[in-house]
Amino acid sequence: MKYSYKVGCSPENLRGIRDFIRGSLRNHGVSDLDISEMVLAIDEMCSNLMIHAHHCNPNDLFELHIFAEKNHPVIFEIIDDGTVFDINKFHEPELGNIIHEKRKGGLGIRLVKSIMDNVEYTQQGGMNICRLTKRVQFN
Amino acid sequence: MVQIKRLQEDGTDIIVPIGEIDASSSIELDLTIAKSVGEGFTRILVDCSALEYISSAGLGVFMSYIEEFNDKHIKMALFGMNDKVINTFEILGLSELLTIVATKEEAKQKVA
């Protein structure tokens, strides 16, 4: 089953994105805890995209697709036309450094990598596709 | 969307975030903690019982105060988190760096 959501790059829209993910995955018997973790990871990826690649321009749109099939990993695709920020090439700072430098960022990428099994980037027709997968239990 | 209330009990400042803290609203949490520190409170509790969601932006706010609190001898404890919110702190190991307890009474003891 595929679910799609198109949204502008305003951080005020993050709440709608979270509700879209929860609503889509609840139909599939995925546990609340798994859903809440995936919501965290995708919220992080979308907020990074809005802030860093699109400077919070609400007129810039991107798409979020969710593919949920029993006994398959859940797949998220985030599709946009901004600058790609590949989190696989980013070394997340140590927690100690985050505290010392009073950084308010830097935790998010650690969170995404902890939660999701795989994050990969491709390009198709001039668009960037970031595909994130996670194996979960379907009940 | 988050709404943040503050109340004081016995010289302790209690911060009560209500709703969801994400990249669009973490600034509210930051400003509230800064205000509490600015007013000279050295005992701060965060009542998380109405906190439905926190993203890394919100976690980052708590992290950013750890050193300042150590330097200024300010004690902070968080209490009343639901399972999903506490899991968010645990994924990153922040439950080791911050004082997180179940009840207000325990939190009060931690900052006493």
gemmi code that builds the backbone of each chain (N, CA, C; Angstrom):
import gemmi

chains = {
    "A": [
        ("MET", (0.848, -1.192, 0.000), (0.000, 0.000, 0.000), (0.886, 1.246, 0.000)),
        ("LYS", (0.539, 2.201, -0.861), (1.353, 3.423, -0.936), (0.544, 4.622, -0.441)),
        ("TYR", (1.188, 5.445, 0.360), (0.564, 6.672, 0.857), (1.423, 7.854, 0.413)),
        ("SER", (0.794, 8.923, 0.000), (1.552, 10.086, -0.479), (1.068, 11.374, 0.173)),
        ("TYR", (2.015, 12.260, 0.393), (1.713, 13.542, 1.045), (2.599, 14.589, 0.417)),
        ("LYS", (2.009, 15.697, 0.001), (2.782, 16.783, -0.610), (2.662, 17.992, 0.297)),
        ("VAL", (3.796, 18.617, 0.588), (3.745, 19.650, 1.622), (4.784, 20.741, 1.359)),
        ("GLY", (4.496, 21.949, 1.792), (5.417, 23.078, 1.662), (6.472, 23.064, 2.757)),
        ("CYS", (7.593, 23.754, 2.480), (8.748, 23.674, 3.380), (8.666, 24.643, 4.565)),
        ("SER", (7.543, 24.634, 5.241), (7.411, 25.442, 6.445), (7.406, 24.511, 7.656)),
        ("PRO", (8.284, 24.750, 8.636), (8.314, 23.848, 9.804), (6.963, 23.713, 10.512)),
        ("GLU", (6.072, 24.668, 10.295), (4.718, 24.528, 10.875), (4.008, 23.295, 10.305)),
        ("ASN", (4.470, 22.826, 9.142), (3.836, 21.660, 8.515), (4.327, 20.327, 9.069)),
        ("LEU", (5.318, 20.367, 9.971), (5.861, 19.107, 10.506), (4.791, 18.307, 11.249)),
        ("ARG", (3.924, 19.021, 11.920), (2.880, 18.329, 12.665), (1.978, 17.511, 11.725)),
        ("GLY", (1.637, 18.133, 10.586), (0.816, 17.438, 9.582), (1.520, 16.203, 9.054)),
        ("ILE", (2.831, 16.310, 8.866), (3.622, 15.167, 8.392), (3.583, 14.039, 9.423)),
        ("ARG", (3.740, 14.402, 10.688), (3.715, 13.363, 11.741), (2.359, 12.666, 11.776)),
        ("ASP", (1.289, 13.463, 11.665), (-0.058, 12.879, 11.680), (-0.274, 11.972, 10.469)),
        ("PHE", (0.279, 12.377, 9.323), (0.161, 11.568, 8.103), (0.851, 10.208, 8.291)),
        ("ILE", (2.034, 10.209, 8.884), (2.768, 8.947, 9.090), (2.008, 8.049, 10.072)),
        ("ARG", (1.588, 8.653, 11.179), (0.854, 7.854, 12.186), (-0.407, 7.256, 11.576)),
        ("GLY", (-1.159, 8.092, 10.871), (-2.432, 7.646, 10.280), (-2.221, 6.532, 9.262)),
        ("SER", (-1.156, 6.647, 8.467), (-0.899, 5.648, 7.423), (-0.506, 4.306, 8.027)),
        ("LEU", (0.380, 4.333, 9.022), (0.937, 3.078, 9.532), (0.023, 2.379, 10.530)),
        ("ARG", (-0.859, 3.130, 11.156), (-1.782, 2.498, 12.115), (-2.675, 1.480, 11.425)),
        ("ASN", (-2.984, 1.712, 10.142), (-3.839, 0.767, 9.400), (-3.176, -0.586, 9.225)),
        ("HIS", (-1.884, -0.675, 9.488), (-1.144, -1.889, 9.156), (-0.726, -2.692, 10.376)),
        ("GLY", (-1.230, -2.330, 11.545), (-0.901, -3.104, 12.733), (0.546, -2.954, 13.181)),
        ("VAL", (1.176, -1.844, 12.836), (2.537, -1.586, 13.327), (2.422, -1.044, 14.756)),
        ("SER", (3.324, -1.472, 15.641), (3.191, -1.076, 17.055), (3.369, 0.430, 17.221)),
        ("ASP", (2.739, 0.967, 18.266), (2.825, 2.405, 18.545), (4.265, 2.851, 18.728)),
        ("LEU", (5.069, 1.990, 19.375), (6.461, 2.377, 19.640), (7.262, 2.450, 18.323)),
        ("ASP", (7.062, 1.464, 17.453), (7.736, 1.509, 16.145), (7.294, 2.740, 15.361)),
        ("ILE", (5.979, 3.008, 15.388), (5.484, 4.185, 14.657), (6.127, 5.448, 15.226)),
        ("SER", (6.176, 5.540, 16.548), (6.697, 6.777, 17.145), (8.173, 6.971, 16.800)),
        ("GLU", (8.919, 5.875, 16.680), (10.334, 6.007, 16.311), (10.485, 6.449, 14.854)),
        ("MET", (9.687, 5.873, 13.991), (9.780, 6.267, 12.572), (9.317, 7.715, 12.384)),
        ("VAL", (8.301, 8.117, 13.156), (7.847, 9.512, 13.110), (9.002, 10.445, 13.482)),
        ("LEU", (9.740, 10.087, 14.518), (10.884, 10.897, 14.955), (11.923, 11.042, 13.843)),
        ("ALA", (12.251, 9.916, 13.208), (13.289, 9.924, 12.177), (12.849, 10.734, 10.956)),
        ("ILE", (11.606, 10.549, 10.541), (11.148, 11.247, 9.328), (10.926, 12.733, 9.625)),
        ("ASP", (10.456, 13.043, 10.809), (10.330, 14.448, 11.242), (11.694, 15.126, 11.125)),
        ("GLU", (12.717, 14.414, 11.573), (14.072, 14.950, 11.529), (14.534, 15.199, 10.093)),
        ("MET", (14.314, 14.206, 9.233), (14.744, 14.342, 7.841), (13.984, 15.483, 7.156)),
        ("CYS", (12.676, 15.568, 7.422), (11.871, 16.612, 6.779), (12.242, 17.998, 7.316)),
        ("SER", (12.482, 18.108, 8.616), (12.819, 19.436, 9.147), (14.189, 19.873, 8.621)),
        ("ASN", (15.140, 18.946, 8.503), (16.440, 19.278, 7.911), (16.276, 19.785, 6.482)),
        ("LEU", (15.449, 19.072, 5.728), (15.219, 19.433, 4.324), (14.585, 20.828, 4.227)),
        ("MET", (13.589, 21.070, 5.051), (12.904, 22.371, 5.023), (13.865, 23.512, 5.360)),
        ("ILE", (14.655, 23.289, 6.421), (15.491, 24.373, 6.946), (16.739, 24.564, 6.092)),
        ("HIS", (17.446, 23.467, 5.806), (18.761, 23.606, 5.166), (18.696, 23.646, 3.641)),
        ("ALA", (17.820, 22.842, 3.038), (17.792, 22.808, 1.569), (16.810, 23.832, 0.994)),
        ("HIS", (15.810, 24.234, 1.780), (14.777, 25.127, 1.229), (14.565, 26.402, 2.051)),
        ("HIS", (15.389, 26.607, 3.063), (15.337, 27.850, 3.860), (13.915, 28.205, 4.315)),
        ("CYS", (13.160, 27.165, 4.623), (11.793, 27.311, 5.160), (10.846, 28.046, 4.207)),
        ("ASN", (11.108, 27.968, 2.916), (10.218, 28.623, 1.953), (8.931, 27.797, 1.787)),
        ("PRO", (7.806, 28.322, 2.234), (6.565, 27.527, 2.190), (6.095, 27.234, 0.767)),
        ("ASN", (6.634, 27.981, -0.220), (6.242, 27.732, -1.613), (7.020, 26.580, -2.251)),
        ("ASP", (8.123, 26.174, -1.630), (8.851, 24.994, -2.104), (8.129, 23.755, -1.574)),
        ("LEU", (7.775, 22.881, -2.487), (7.037, 21.678, -2.074), (7.927, 20.447, -2.160)),
        ("PHE", (7.669, 19.490, -1.301), (8.301, 18.185, -1.456), (7.271, 17.109, -1.188)),
        ("GLU", (7.616, 15.883, -1.571), (6.669, 14.772, -1.400), (7.223, 13.731, -0.448)),
        ("LEU", (6.332, 13.180, 0.328), (6.686, 12.059, 1.200), (5.816, 10.873, 0.805)),
        ("HIS", (6.456, 9.774, 0.482), (5.715, 8.544, 0.162), (6.025, 7.492, 1.221)),
        ("ILE", (5.020, 6.732, 1.569), (5.223, 5.610, 2.493), (4.728, 4.338, 1.813)),
        ("PHE", (5.564, 3.321, 1.821), (5.169, 2.018, 1.276), (5.109, 1.033, 2.436)),
        ("ALA", (3.927, 0.496, 2.675), (3.763, -0.440, 3.794), (3.117, -1.720, 3.286)),
        ("GLU", (3.865, -2.806, 3.356), (3.359, -4.125, 2.971), (3.736, -5.108, 4.058)),
        ("LYS", (2.789, -5.974, 4.413), (3.063, -6.954, 5.454), (4.305, -7.777, 5.113)),
        ("ASN", (5.118, -8.013, 6.117), (6.341, -8.819, 5.983), (7.417, -8.193, 5.082)),
        ("HIS", (7.299, -6.905, 4.817), (8.348, -6.171, 4.117), (8.752, -4.980, 4.973)),
        ("PRO", (9.976, -4.491, 4.807), (10.338, -3.278, 5.552), (9.435, -2.114, 5.123)),
        ("VAL", (9.194, -1.215, 6.051), (8.477, 0.019, 5.699), (9.476, 0.909, 4.954)),
        ("ILE", (9.019, 1.465, 3.831), (9.898, 2.343, 3.032), (9.311, 3.754, 3.016)),
        ("PHE", (10.165, 4.718, 3.293), (9.779, 6.128, 3.166), (10.600, 6.718, 2.024)),
        ("GLU", (9.960, 7.516, 1.187), (10.697, 8.254, 0.161), (10.403, 9.734, 0.324)),
        ("ILE", (11.465, 10.519, 0.409), (11.318, 11.971, 0.481), (11.871, 12.525, -0.834)),
        ("ILE", (11.009, 13.203, -1.593), (11.391, 13.618, -2.954), (11.347, 15.141, -3.056)),
        ("ASP", (12.470, 15.729, -3.430), (12.514, 17.186, -3.581), (13.535, 17.570, -4.647)),
        ("ASP", (13.653, 18.860, -4.868), (14.599, 19.325, -5.898), (15.632, 20.291, -5.300)),
        ("GLY", (15.885, 20.188, -4.020), (16.850, 21.090, -3.375), (18.255, 20.497, -3.347)),
        ("THR", (19.117, 21.114, -2.578), (20.486, 20.619, -2.426), (20.457, 19.360, -1.564)),
        ("VAL", (21.188, 18.336, -1.989), (21.183, 17.082, -1.228), (22.157, 17.178, -0.056)),
        ("PHE", (21.689, 16.775, 1.094), (22.554, 16.668, 2.266), (22.561, 15.194, 2.659)),
        ("ASP", (23.649, 14.518, 2.307), (23.710, 13.071, 2.513), (24.171, 12.772, 3.947)),
        ("ILE", (23.246, 12.270, 4.758), (23.606, 12.058, 6.167), (24.630, 10.933, 6.328)),
        ("ASN", (24.751, 10.073, 5.297), (25.754, 9.010, 5.390), (27.176, 9.566, 5.330)),
        ("LYS", (27.316, 10.769, 4.773), (28.642, 11.375, 4.655), (28.929, 12.311, 5.819)),
        ("PHE", (28.008, 12.390, 6.745), (28.126, 13.333, 7.855), (28.505, 12.567, 9.123)),
        ("HIS", (29.591, 13.003, 9.748), (29.970, 12.379, 11.011), (29.272, 13.094, 12.153)),
        ("GLU", (28.370, 12.387, 12.790), (27.646, 13.054, 13.865), (28.596, 13.323, 15.034)),
        ("PRO", (28.457, 14.483, 15.663), (29.347, 14.825, 16.768), (29.113, 13.928, 17.982)),
        ("GLU", (30.152, 13.770, 18.764), (30.015, 13.031, 20.026), (29.090, 13.805, 20.960)),
        ("LEU", (28.390, 13.071, 21.810), (27.468, 13.741, 22.747), (28.212, 14.756, 23.601)),
        ("GLY", (29.422, 14.380, 24.022), (30.217, 15.276, 24.873), (30.490, 16.605, 24.187)),
        ("ASN", (30.767, 16.553, 22.882), (31.016, 17.792, 22.144), (29.754, 18.627, 22.000)),
        ("ILE", (28.632, 17.943, 21.829), (27.364, 18.664, 21.694), (27.093, 19.453, 22.970)),
        ("ILE", (27.374, 18.815, 24.099), (27.144, 19.490, 25.382), (28.106, 20.665, 25.513)),
        ("HIS", (29.376, 20.407, 25.222), (30.394, 21.420, 25.438), (30.186, 22.632, 24.530)),
        ("GLU", (29.812, 22.377, 23.304), (29.666, 23.486, 22.353), (28.267, 24.092, 22.402)),
        ("LYS", (27.463, 23.604, 23.314), (26.077, 24.081, 23.457), (25.328, 24.042, 22.120)),
        ("ARG", (25.630, 22.997, 21.359), (24.969, 22.865, 20.058), (23.550, 22.395, 20.268)),
        ("LYS", (22.639, 23.007, 19.566), (21.258, 22.547, 19.665), (20.947, 21.576, 18.530)),
        ("GLY", (21.849, 21.494, 17.544), (21.656, 20.523, 16.472), (22.602, 19.355, 16.663)),
        ("GLY", (22.680, 18.493, 15.673), (23.658, 17.408, 15.720), (23.107, 16.120, 16.303)),
        ("LEU", (22.037, 16.238, 17.064), (21.445, 15.031, 17.648), (20.584, 14.295, 16.638)),
        ("GLY", (20.029, 15.058, 15.721), (19.020, 14.500, 14.815), (19.547, 13.392, 13.926)),
        ("ILE", (20.749, 13.594, 13.400), (21.298, 12.601, 12.485), (21.607, 11.313, 13.239)),
        ("ARG", (22.106, 11.467, 14.450), (22.338, 10.307, 15.316), (21.024, 9.536, 15.522)),
        ("LEU", (19.958, 10.305, 15.715), (18.638, 9.714, 15.932), (18.188, 8.930, 14.692)),
        ("VAL", (18.316, 9.539, 13.528), (17.882, 8.879, 12.287), (18.673, 7.591, 12.074)),
        ("LYS", (19.982, 7.663, 12.275), (20.811, 6.477, 12.054), (20.524, 5.385, 13.086)),
        ("SER", (20.152, 5.792, 14.292), (19.816, 4.794, 15.314), (18.505, 4.090, 14.990)),
        ("ILE", (17.572, 4.826, 14.421), (16.223, 4.282, 14.240), (16.080, 3.508, 12.923)),
        ("MET", (16.548, 4.098, 11.826), (16.293, 3.494, 10.517), (17.382, 2.463, 10.188)),
        ("ASP", (17.006, 1.441, 9.399), (17.978, 0.414, 9.031), (18.873, 0.880, 7.886)),
        ("ASN", (18.312, 1.685, 6.994), (19.083, 2.099, 5.822), (18.596, 3.453, 5.306)),
        ("VAL", (19.540, 4.267, 4.861), (19.205, 5.564, 4.247), (20.016, 5.662, 2.964)),
        ("GLU", (19.341, 5.844, 1.826), (20.093, 5.968, 0.568), (19.501, 7.077, -0.292)),
        ("TYR", (20.368, 7.631, -1.130), (19.966, 8.754, -1.973), (20.117, 8.378, -3.434)),
        ("THR", (19.111, 8.726, -4.236), (19.227, 8.546, -5.688), (18.660, 9.799, -6.357)),
        ("GLN", (18.891, 9.890, -7.659), (18.323, 10.988, -8.433), (17.546, 10.409, -9.589)),
        ("GLN", (16.409, 11.061, -9.878), (15.568, 10.572, -10.973), (14.832, 11.768, -11.569)),
        ("GLY", (15.003, 11.981, -12.848), (14.300, 13.075, -13.525), (14.544, 14.430, -12.888)),
        ("GLY", (15.773, 14.656, -12.446), (16.108, 15.944, -11.848), (15.650, 16.094, -10.400)),
        ("MET", (15.062, 15.043, -9.852), (14.605, 15.109, -8.447), (15.500, 14.233, -7.567)),
        ("ASN", (15.644, 14.650, -6.325), (16.381, 13.844, -5.345), (15.397, 12.930, -4.631)),
        ("ILE", (15.791, 11.690, -4.500), (14.959, 10.757, -3.733), (15.791, 10.243, -2.565)),
        ("CYS", (15.331, 10.505, -1.386), (15.963, 9.937, -0.194), (15.064, 8.806, 0.276)),
        ("ARG", (15.624, 7.589, 0.290), (14.810, 6.409, 0.661), (15.302, 5.860, 1.990)),
        ("LEU", (14.383, 5.773, 2.935), (14.722, 5.267, 4.278), (13.900, 4.015, 4.532)),
        ("THR", (14.552, 2.979, 5.063), (13.803, 1.749, 5.316), (13.952, 1.301, 6.775)),
        ("LYS", (12.911, 0.623, 7.239), (12.964, 0.057, 8.589), (12.165, -1.239, 8.640)),
        ("ARG", (12.792, -2.259, 9.193), (12.084, -3.533, 9.387), (11.255, -3.452, 10.663)),
        ("VAL", (9.980, -3.771, 10.549), (9.106, -3.742, 11.727), (8.232, -4.987, 11.744)),
        ("GLN", (7.602, -5.192, 12.878), (6.672, -6.313, 13.033), (5.270, -5.843, 12.637)),
        ("PHE", (4.598, -6.581, 11.755), (3.199, -6.273, 11.436), (2.304, -7.237, 12.214)),
        ("ASN", (1.325, -6.714, 12.893), (0.418, -7.607, 13.647), (-0.917, -7.769, 12.938)),
    ],
    "B": [
        ("MET", (3.053, 22.360, 17.702), (2.470, 23.393, 18.574), (2.702, 23.026, 20.030)),
        ("VAL", (3.270, 23.952, 20.743), (3.421, 23.721, 22.172), (3.004, 24.977, 22.924)),
        ("GLN", (2.404, 24.721, 24.060), (2.089, 25.816, 24.965), (2.902, 25.528, 26.225)),
        ("ILE", (3.568, 26.538, 26.754), (4.407, 26.267, 27.920), (3.963, 27.136, 29.098)),
        ("LYS", (3.627, 26.489, 30.177), (3.229, 27.202, 31.391), (4.355, 27.151, 32.399)),
        ("ARG", (4.360, 28.101, 33.290), (5.336, 28.076, 34.390), (4.603, 28.332, 35.681)),
        ("LEU", (5.045, 27.646, 36.725), (4.526, 27.951, 38.050), (5.629, 27.714, 39.063)),
        ("GLN", (5.483, 28.320, 40.213), (6.536, 28.220, 41.230), (5.977, 27.576, 42.497)),
        ("GLU", (6.765, 26.652, 43.027), (6.390, 26.008, 44.295), (7.613, 25.978, 45.188)),
        ("ASP", (7.540, 26.579, 46.341), (8.634, 26.562, 47.328), (9.979, 26.953, 46.721)),
        ("GLY", (9.987, 27.985, 45.910), (11.250, 28.450, 45.328), (11.750, 27.623, 44.154)),
        ("THR", (10.963, 26.631, 43.750), (11.315, 25.816, 42.587), (10.474, 26.268, 41.397)),
        ("ASP", (11.127, 26.430, 40.246), (10.383, 26.803, 39.045), (9.934, 25.529, 38.341)),
        ("ILE", (8.670, 25.456, 38.005), (8.153, 24.273, 37.303), (7.705, 24.690, 35.901)),
        ("ILE", (8.338, 24.081, 34.902), (8.029, 24.373, 33.503), (7.141, 23.250, 32.978)),
        ("VAL", (6.020, 23.625, 32.369), (5.046, 22.618, 31.937), (4.778, 22.756, 30.429)),
        ("PRO", (5.508, 22.005, 29.587), (5.200, 22.048, 28.157), (3.966, 21.197, 27.840)),
        ("ILE", (3.056, 21.786, 27.070), (1.815, 21.084, 26.740), (1.741, 20.947, 25.226)),
        ("GLY", (1.716, 19.705, 24.732), (1.625, 19.486, 23.292), (2.895, 18.886, 22.724)),
        ("GLU", (3.316, 19.371, 21.558), (4.427, 18.761, 20.829), (5.563, 19.765, 20.631)),
        ("ILE", (6.778, 19.360, 20.942), (7.942, 20.222, 20.713), (8.705, 19.688, 19.494)),
        ("ASP", (8.784, 20.516, 18.454), (9.547, 20.125, 17.265), (10.383, 21.304, 16.800)),
        ("ALA", (10.866, 21.229, 15.553), (11.761, 22.282, 15.051), (11.069, 23.641, 14.989)),
        ("SER", (9.740, 23.632, 14.884), (9.039, 24.913, 14.798), (8.754, 25.503, 16.173)),
        ("SER", (8.848, 24.697, 17.208), (8.427, 25.187, 18.528), (9.488, 25.047, 19.616)),
        ("SER", (10.658, 24.465, 19.283), (11.663, 24.266, 20.336), (12.166, 25.589, 20.899)),
        ("ILE", (12.069, 26.644, 20.111), (12.490, 27.968, 20.576), (11.685, 28.391, 21.815)),
        ("GLU", (10.434, 27.977, 21.882), (9.591, 28.320, 23.033), (10.164, 27.710, 24.313)),
        ("LEU", (10.604, 26.458, 24.194), (11.198, 25.777, 25.347), (12.490, 26.483, 25.746)),
        ("ASP", (13.290, 26.817, 24.742), (14.570, 27.483, 24.991), (14.351, 28.811, 25.726)),
        ("LEU", (13.405, 29.589, 25.233), (13.136, 30.904, 25.839), (12.628, 30.756, 27.271)),
        ("THR", (11.821, 29.734, 27.494), (11.255, 29.534, 28.832), (12.352, 29.157, 29.826)),
        ("ILE", (13.243, 28.255, 29.419), (14.337, 27.864, 30.327), (15.255, 29.063, 30.562)),
        ("ALA", (15.543, 29.805, 29.487), (16.415, 30.982, 29.624), (15.804, 31.992, 30.612)),
        ("LYS", (14.506, 32.128, 30.558), (13.816, 33.062, 31.449), (13.931, 32.612, 32.899)),
        ("SER", (13.749, 31.315, 33.088), (13.842, 30.758, 34.434), (15.248, 30.990, 35.010)),
        ("VAL", (16.258, 30.716, 34.175), (17.651, 30.931, 34.606), (17.886, 32.414, 34.872)),
        ("GLY", (17.384, 33.253, 33.967), (17.549, 34.698, 34.098), (16.924, 35.252, 35.369)),
        ("GLU", (15.865, 34.616, 35.807), (15.202, 35.061, 37.043), (15.886, 34.499, 38.283)),
        ("GLY", (16.919, 33.709, 38.068), (17.743, 33.263, 39.194), (17.328, 31.959, 39.842)),
        ("PHE", (16.432, 31.215, 39.194), (16.046, 29.929, 39.794), (17.206, 28.938, 39.727)),
        ("THR", (17.426, 28.218, 40.793), (18.492, 27.197, 40.794), (17.895, 25.790, 40.909)),
        ("ARG", (16.595, 25.746, 41.063), (15.902, 24.444, 41.068), (14.787, 24.516, 40.018)),
        ("ILE", (14.948, 23.709, 38.970), (13.981, 23.749, 37.864), (13.434, 22.346, 37.614)),
        ("LEU", (12.129, 22.241, 37.609), (11.494, 20.967, 37.255), (10.792, 21.133, 35.912)),
        ("VAL", (10.804, 20.081, 35.116), (10.048, 20.112, 33.866), (8.985, 19.016, 33.950)),
        ("ASP", (7.746, 19.455, 34.022), (6.621, 18.525, 34.119), (6.242, 18.095, 32.700)),
        ("CYS", (6.587, 16.846, 32.352), (6.386, 16.366, 30.977), (5.094, 15.563, 30.820)),
        ("SER", (4.205, 15.653, 31.805), (3.013, 14.793, 31.755), (2.061, 15.176, 30.618)),
        ("ALA", (2.163, 16.399, 30.111), (1.309, 16.794, 28.974), (2.138, 16.977, 27.704)),
        ("LEU", (3.363, 16.460, 27.741), (4.235, 16.535, 26.561), (3.963, 15.309, 25.696)),
        ("GLU", (3.407, 15.546, 24.514), (2.988, 14.411, 23.682), (4.093, 13.930, 22.751)),
        ("TYR", (5.036, 14.846, 22.446), (6.061, 14.504, 21.451), (7.233, 15.456, 21.610)),
        ("ILE", (8.447, 14.951, 21.445), (9.604, 15.843, 21.409), (10.559, 15.350, 20.324)),
        ("SER", (10.981, 16.260, 19.456), (11.929, 15.888, 18.397), (13.335, 16.227, 18.869)),
        ("SER", (14.318, 15.953, 18.000), (15.705, 16.209, 18.386), (15.941, 17.690, 18.669)),
        ("ALA", (15.142, 18.556, 18.040), (15.300, 19.997, 18.289), (15.028, 20.311, 19.768)),
        ("GLY", (14.036, 19.661, 20.321), (13.715, 19.863, 21.736), (14.761, 19.234, 22.646)),
        ("LEU", (15.226, 18.034, 22.246), (16.268, 17.375, 23.042), (17.515, 18.246, 23.083)),
        ("GLY", (17.810, 18.863, 21.941), (18.995, 19.712, 21.829), (18.934, 20.894, 22.785)),
        ("VAL", (17.744, 21.394, 23.031), (17.599, 22.515, 23.967), (18.036, 22.066, 25.369)),
        ("PHE", (17.556, 20.925, 25.806), (17.958, 20.438, 27.149), (19.470, 20.212, 27.215)),
        ("MET", (20.001, 19.603, 26.142), (21.439, 19.338, 26.108), (22.258, 20.617, 26.213)),
        ("SER", (21.757, 21.669, 25.560), (22.542, 22.910, 25.459), (22.683, 23.607, 26.808)),
        ("TYR", (21.867, 23.217, 27.776), (21.943, 23.857, 29.098), (22.779, 23.073, 30.108)),
        ("ILE", (23.194, 21.864, 29.749), (23.846, 20.997, 30.742), (25.069, 21.672, 31.362)),
        ("GLU", (25.943, 22.210, 30.539), (27.169, 22.833, 31.083), (26.885, 24.085, 31.888)),
        ("GLU", (25.997, 24.906, 31.345), (25.654, 26.147, 32.056), (25.062, 25.829, 33.433)),
        ("PHE", (24.228, 24.801, 33.481), (23.623, 24.410, 34.758), (24.687, 23.910, 35.728)),
        ("ASN", (25.653, 23.150, 35.206), (26.739, 22.686, 36.080), (27.536, 23.868, 36.619)),
        ("ASP", (27.854, 24.804, 35.728), (28.647, 25.978, 36.124), (27.921, 26.820, 37.176)),
        ("LYS", (26.621, 26.960, 36.978), (25.845, 27.862, 37.859), (25.183, 27.119, 39.025)),
        ("HIS", (25.510, 25.840, 39.163), (24.919, 25.006, 40.219), (23.387, 25.019, 40.169)),
        ("ILE", (22.877, 24.949, 38.949), (21.424, 24.858, 38.781), (21.067, 23.380, 38.629)),
        ("LYS", (20.048, 22.961, 39.377), (19.618, 21.560, 39.268), (18.310, 21.495, 38.501)),
        ("MET", (18.239, 20.557, 37.546), (17.009, 20.389, 36.769), (16.615, 18.916, 36.763)),
        ("ALA", (15.344, 18.661, 36.896), (14.845, 17.289, 36.788), (13.581, 17.282, 35.938)),
        ("LEU", (13.460, 16.250, 35.127), (12.275, 16.097, 34.271), (11.447, 14.934, 34.815)),
        ("PHE", (10.132, 15.088, 34.794), (9.298, 13.991, 35.314), (8.000, 13.866, 34.516)),
        ("GLY", (7.369, 12.701, 34.683), (6.031, 12.481, 34.123), (5.985, 12.164, 32.636)),
        ("MET", (7.107, 11.702, 32.066), (7.111, 11.431, 30.613), (6.308, 10.185, 30.255)),
        ("ASN", (5.619, 10.239, 29.112), (4.979, 9.010, 28.625), (6.049, 8.113, 27.984)),
        ("ASP", (5.674, 6.867, 27.666), (6.649, 5.872, 27.194), (7.365, 6.303, 25.916)),
        ("LYS", (6.603, 6.923, 25.006), (7.213, 7.289, 23.714), (8.218, 8.414, 23.901)),
        ("VAL", (7.878, 9.360, 24.744), (8.785, 10.494, 24.973), (10.050, 10.009, 25.682)),
        ("ILE", (9.889, 9.158, 26.667), (11.072, 8.669, 27.390), (11.944, 7.833, 26.444)),
        ("ASN", (11.318, 7.097, 25.534), (12.067, 6.311, 24.550), (12.939, 7.215, 23.669)),
        ("THR", (12.425, 8.389, 23.337), (13.193, 9.343, 22.518), (14.482, 9.747, 23.231)),
        ("PHE", (14.385, 10.014, 24.523), (15.585, 10.367, 25.299), (16.539, 9.174, 25.381)),
        ("GLU", (15.955, 7.976, 25.498), (16.789, 6.777, 25.673), (17.533, 6.388, 24.400)),
        ("ILE", (16.911, 6.597, 23.245), (17.562, 6.228, 21.979), (18.930, 6.904, 21.880)),
        ("LEU", (19.000, 8.152, 22.331), (20.244, 8.915, 22.219), (21.121, 8.833, 23.466)),
        ("GLY", (20.653, 8.080, 24.454), (21.431, 7.978, 25.691), (21.340, 9.221, 26.564)),
        ("LEU", (20.370, 10.067, 26.305), (20.262, 11.303, 27.087), (19.688, 11.062, 28.478)),
        ("SER", (19.066, 9.891, 28.648), (18.520, 9.596, 29.969), (19.654, 9.426, 30.985)),
        ("GLU", (20.880, 9.224, 30.460), (22.049, 9.130, 31.356), (22.577, 10.520, 31.729)),
        ("LEU", (22.334, 11.482, 30.870), (22.926, 12.815, 31.051), (21.999, 13.786, 31.750)),
        ("LEU", (20.699, 13.496, 31.695), (19.715, 14.368, 32.325), (19.064, 13.608, 33.469)),
        ("THR", (18.499, 14.326, 34.403), (17.805, 13.666, 35.508), (16.340, 13.496, 35.124)),
        ("ILE", (15.969, 12.236, 34.896), (14.603, 11.939, 34.466), (13.989, 10.955, 35.455)),
        ("VAL", (12.897, 11.337, 36.078), (12.248, 10.471, 37.059), (10.753, 10.385, 36.767)),
        ("ALA", (10.072, 9.510, 37.484), (8.669, 9.259, 37.174), (7.745, 10.332, 37.754)),
        ("THR", (7.978, 10.680, 39.020), (6.981, 11.526, 39.685), (7.553, 12.887, 40.112)),
        ("LYS", (6.638, 13.782, 40.379), (7.007, 15.125, 40.829), (7.746, 15.062, 42.172)),
        ("GLU", (7.306, 14.161, 43.040), (7.936, 14.041, 44.361), (9.410, 13.638, 44.209)),
        ("GLU", (9.656, 12.651, 43.342), (11.042, 12.232, 43.096), (11.853, 13.371, 42.486)),
        ("ALA", (11.229, 14.097, 41.573), (11.930, 15.207, 40.914), (12.313, 16.272, 41.940)),
        ("LYS", (11.394, 16.544, 42.857), (11.671, 17.551, 43.907), (12.847, 17.129, 44.770)),
        ("GLN", (12.886, 15.828, 45.072), (14.010, 15.324, 45.877), (15.336, 15.467, 45.135)),
        ("LYS", (15.303, 15.246, 43.821), (16.532, 15.325, 43.026), (17.120, 16.737, 42.978)),
        ("VAL", (16.244, 17.740, 43.047), (16.760, 19.113, 42.951), (16.903, 19.781, 44.317)),
        ("ALA", (16.532, 19.041, 45.366), (16.546, 19.639, 46.718), (17.989, 19.943, 47.154)),
    ],
}
model = gemmi.Model(1)
for chain_id, residues in chains.items():
    chain = gemmi.Chain(chain_id)
    for i, (resn, *xyz) in enumerate(residues, 1):
        res = gemmi.Residue()
        res.name, res.seqid = resn, gemmi.SeqId(i, " ")
        for name, pos in zip(("N", "CA", "C"), xyz):
            atom = gemmi.Atom()
            atom.name, atom.element = name, gemmi.Element(name[0])
            atom.pos, atom.b_iso = gemmi.Position(*pos), 0.0
            res.add_atom(atom)
        chain.add_residue(res)
    model.add_chain(chain)
structure = gemmi.Structure()
structure.add_model(model)
structure.setup_entities()
